[in-house]
Amino acid sequence: MNLSENIKEGLRSIQGNLLRTVLTALIITIGITALVGILTAIDGVRAKVDSSFSSLGANSFTMRGTRWWRRQNAGRNEKLYPPLEYREAKRFMEAYKYSDDITLFTIVSGAVEIKYMSKKTNPNSRIMGGNNRYIAIKGYKLASGREFSNNDMQNAAPVAVIGNEIAQALFDRSDPLGKEIIVRGGRYQVVGVLEKSGGMFGGGGGADRMVLLPLETARKIPINFDLTYDITVAVPKEKDIDEAVGAAIGLMRTIRGDRPGQEDSFEVESSGSLREELDGITGALKAGGGVIGFVTLLGAAICLMNIMLVSVTERTREIGIRKALGATPLRIRQQFLIEAIVICQLGGIAGVILGLLVGNLMSRFLGADSFVVPWVWMISGLVVCVVVGLISGYYPAWRASKLDPIESLRYE
């Protein structure tokens, strides 16, 4: 009996025990679906994040006051310093020499209701104040209208650029440009609408739920707390980013009055550090997905081994006949190993297809907008199935090959 006959015989045996084969393959399918699905979802979200980084650019960094939640998450309990004030931020912008492409911005409110005539949004919109470089440096794009002009900035004009979700909620299919919205009791003319960006960054729906006002206009809104300001600097060349960050830290320490040996009283976050942090998060998620898939596949391997042992017992007489007709122990082992591998591959192929669909649905739910086909994970899943089939099928195959032909023929 040659190898091709072994394969055909293995397939006939699988067809003869269809229900048992389907149940076993289903367990393999669940494991591969979990493995490929989670990793596909992570790749989809990562592709969206990388796209956001590309639009933002790898040559920018942000300076802001210390955040208490960041220090708690990092396991630190250092002193919290006062936020960056407007005069400090303005001094920095005037004195910084490495780049003049700088945006100064602040969050006025994180949960407000925006109104237009009888319509209003949910109370989950953000009011931001920024200069006329904010949209470009942050990587947002205008769907219609314009950015703020120098005249808008200097005269604190009552104008606004609104996010895509706010435009849809208030204006439906009509043109928002030139219309007046009401924000915290003030009236602002809409001069621009941002393209849909999703909620990957910035919280609160990203830019989709944002109302951007000229910085001087935003500072006039009455609030019961002191505003804190953030500065984002875009450096012309990516290779100069480290030098630019070093110069910015030195200048801000001087402005803030940080003493020699004292830690920085502010935080600096660059695109590179965000990418490294993201790599750590996605690495942990992939490891978690691998563990889930491994545990599921381990259970499937044990189940498959038991089924193959039962199959060996049921086919003892058949094995005796094959040996009597000249089949070698090697051919017997091959037959049972092929059956185990084919069962695993049937489950693996179904698992890869389901994992691809489930993973892309998950990534779409998390904000990604592209269909990801992770060839590496798909091929890896099928290779894993072969390994599981070999491991699960080897002992039953070895046991079948060691059966005595005479005793096997007497088996009833």
Secondary structure as GFF3:
##gff-version 3
##sequence-region A 1 412
A	DSSP	alpha_helix	3	16	.	.	.	ID=ss1
A	DSSP	alpha_helix	18	56	.	.	.	ID=ss2
A	DSSP	beta_strand	60	64	.	.	.	ID=ss3
A	DSSP	alpha_helix	68	73	.	.	.	ID=ss4
A	DSSP	alpha_helix	86	95	.	.	.	ID=ss5
A	DSSP	beta_strand	102	112	.	.	.	ID=ss6
A	DSSP	beta_strand	114	116	.	.	.	ID=ss7
A	DSSP	beta_strand	119	120	.	.	.	ID=ss8
A	DSSP	beta_strand	125	130	.	.	.	ID=ss9
A	DSSP	alpha_helix	134	137	.	.	.	ID=ss10
A	DSSP	beta_strand	142	145	.	.	.	ID=ss11
A	DSSP	alpha_helix	150	154	.	.	.	ID=ss12
A	DSSP	beta_strand	159	162	.	.	.	ID=ss13
A	DSSP	alpha_helix	164	171	.	.	.	ID=ss14
A	DSSP	beta_strand	180	183	.	.	.	ID=ss15
A	DSSP	beta_strand	186	194	.	.	.	ID=ss16
A	DSSP	beta_strand	210	214	.	.	.	ID=ss17
A	DSSP	alpha_helix	215	218	.	.	.	ID=ss18
A	DSSP	beta_strand	229	234	.	.	.	ID=ss19
A	DSSP	three_ten_helix	238	240	.	.	.	ID=ss20
A	DSSP	alpha_helix	241	256	.	.	.	ID=ss21
A	DSSP	beta_strand	267	270	.	.	.	ID=ss22
A	DSSP	alpha_helix	271	314	.	.	.	ID=ss23
A	DSSP	alpha_helix	316	324	.	.	.	ID=ss24
A	DSSP	alpha_helix	329	365	.	.	.	ID=ss25
A	DSSP	alpha_helix	375	401	.	.	.	ID=ss26
A	DSSP	alpha_helix	405	410	.	.	.	ID=ss27
###
